[in-house]
Amino acid sequence: MKKDAMITIKGIYDVEGSKDTIELLTCGRFYRRNNSYWVTYDETETTGYEGHKTTLHIEPDKVTMRRSGASESQLIVQKGVRHQCMYNTGFGAMTVGVSGKNVKSTLSDLGGTVDFSYSMDINTALTSENRVIIKVAPQNDITEEKGS
């Protein structure tokens, strides 16, 4: 079943030794399909991507983040694997390397946390170290998922 959810996102970024932390609280949706979880939310003016939708597909060992809208992006974080991903900054699209360091999830149908870290590179030159912690707190059941 799809559920309304309060979603807390904390991003910790280290660019050449300069750390920055961004926190966001938003409403979205949360559901399970087979052995993975899905979290979706609409971006706002605060993130600079107003009018976009972000979808997280959380599998036991991998997180795929997709942003749809005028500036589409996809990042795949899988422990021990380097994926080449399309990332759109709003100023143009580029291919970046995303090397997964860690993926931990306590998600269940009752919510939970997914915590993942990765490094990002352009042409194999390290650009940033990143950690994202997402907490999901379902609010109530809103629609029944077909085939669940």
C-alpha positions as CSV (number, residue, x, y, z in Angstrom):
1,M,0.0,0.0,0.0
2,K,1.1,3.5,-0.7
3,K,1.3,5.7,2.4
4,D,1.7,9.4,3.0
5,A,5.0,10.0,4.7
6,M,7.1,12.6,6.5
7,I,10.5,12.4,4.9
8,T,13.6,13.8,6.6
9,I,16.7,14.1,4.3
10,K,20.1,15.0,5.7
11,G,23.0,15.3,3.2
12,I,26.6,15.7,4.3
13,Y,29.0,16.8,1.6
14,D,32.7,17.1,1.8
15,V,34.4,19.0,-1.1
16,E,38.1,19.3,-0.8
17,G,38.0,19.2,3.0
18,S,35.1,21.8,3.3
19,K,32.1,20.1,4.8
20,D,28.5,21.2,4.4
21,T,25.3,19.8,5.8
22,I,21.8,20.3,4.3
23,E,18.6,19.1,6.0
24,L,15.1,18.9,4.4
25,L,11.8,17.9,5.8
26,T,9.1,17.2,3.3
27,C,5.9,15.2,2.7
28,G,5.9,12.4,0.1
29,R,4.8,8.9,-0.4
30,F,6.3,5.5,0.7
31,Y,5.5,2.0,-0.4
32,R,7.0,-1.5,-0.8
33,R,7.0,-3.5,-4.0
34,N,8.4,-7.0,-3.8
35,N,11.7,-6.8,-1.8
36,S,12.3,-3.1,-2.3
37,Y,11.0,0.2,-1.0
38,W,10.1,3.4,-2.9
39,V,10.0,6.9,-1.6
40,T,8.8,9.8,-3.7
41,Y,8.5,13.5,-3.1
42,D,8.1,16.8,-4.9
43,E,11.1,19.1,-4.9
44,T,10.5,22.7,-3.8
45,E,12.0,26.1,-4.4
46,T,14.2,25.5,-1.4
47,T,16.2,22.8,-3.2
48,G,16.3,24.7,-6.4
49,Y,14.4,22.0,-8.3
50,E,10.8,23.3,-7.9
51,G,8.5,21.4,-10.3
52,H,10.6,18.2,-10.2
53,K,9.8,14.9,-8.6
54,T,12.4,12.7,-6.8
55,T,12.0,9.0,-6.6
56,L,14.2,6.7,-4.5
57,H,14.3,3.0,-5.2
58,I,15.8,1.3,-2.2
59,E,16.9,-2.3,-2.6
60,P,18.8,-4.3,0.0
61,D,22.3,-3.3,-1.4
62,K,21.5,-0.4,-3.8
63,V,19.8,3.0,-3.8
64,T,18.7,4.6,-7.1
65,M,17.8,8.3,-7.0
66,R,15.9,9.7,-10.0
67,R,14.9,13.3,-10.5
68,S,12.3,13.9,-13.2
69,G,11.3,17.2,-14.6
70,A,13.1,19.8,-16.7
71,S,16.5,18.8,-15.3
72,E,16.5,15.0,-15.1
73,S,19.2,13.1,-13.2
74,Q,19.9,9.6,-12.0
75,L,22.4,8.4,-9.4
76,I,23.0,4.8,-8.5
77,V,24.7,4.0,-5.2
78,Q,25.8,0.4,-4.7
79,K,28.4,-0.6,-2.1
80,G,31.7,-1.5,-3.8
81,V,30.5,-0.6,-7.3
82,R,31.3,2.5,-9.5
83,H,28.3,3.5,-11.7
84,Q,28.5,6.1,-14.4
85,C,25.4,8.2,-13.9
86,M,23.7,11.2,-15.7
87,Y,23.6,14.2,-13.4
88,N,21.9,17.5,-14.4
89,T,23.0,20.5,-12.4
90,G,20.5,22.9,-14.0
91,F,23.3,24.4,-16.0
92,G,23.7,21.3,-18.1
93,A,24.0,17.5,-18.0
94,M,27.2,15.5,-17.4
95,T,28.2,12.0,-16.7
96,V,29.7,11.4,-13.3
97,G,31.2,8.4,-11.6
98,V,29.4,7.4,-8.4
99,S,31.3,4.9,-6.2
100,G,29.2,3.4,-3.5
101,K,30.8,3.0,-0.1
102,N,27.9,2.0,2.1
103,V,24.2,1.2,2.0
104,K,22.3,0.5,5.2
105,S,18.6,0.3,5.5
106,T,16.2,-0.4,8.4
107,L,13.1,0.3,6.3
108,S,10.1,-1.8,6.9
109,D,6.4,-1.2,6.2
110,L,6.4,0.9,9.3
111,G,9.1,3.3,8.0
112,G,12.7,3.5,9.1
113,T,16.0,4.9,7.9
114,V,18.2,4.4,4.9
115,D,21.8,5.7,5.2
116,F,24.2,5.6,2.3
117,S,27.5,7.1,1.3
118,Y,29.4,7.5,-1.9
119,S,32.1,9.5,-3.6
120,M,31.5,11.4,-6.9
121,D,34.0,11.9,-9.6
122,I,34.3,13.6,-13.0
123,N,36.7,11.9,-15.4
124,T,37.9,9.9,-12.3
125,A,39.0,13.1,-10.5
126,L,37.3,13.1,-7.0
127,T,34.8,15.9,-6.7
128,S,33.1,15.1,-3.4
129,E,32.4,12.6,-0.6
130,N,28.7,12.3,0.3
131,R,26.5,10.8,2.9
132,V,22.7,10.8,2.8
133,I,20.5,9.8,5.7
134,I,16.8,9.5,4.9
135,K,14.2,8.9,7.6
136,V,10.7,7.9,6.6
137,A,7.7,8.1,8.9
138,P,4.5,6.8,7.2
139,Q,1.4,8.8,8.2
140,N,-1.5,6.7,6.9
141,D,-2.5,4.3,4.1
142,I,-3.8,6.2,1.1
143,T,-4.2,3.8,-1.8
144,E,-3.9,0.1,-2.4
145,E,-1.1,-1.0,-4.7
146,K,-2.3,-3.2,-7.5
147,G,-1.0,-6.7,-7.2
148,S,0.2,-6.3,-3.6
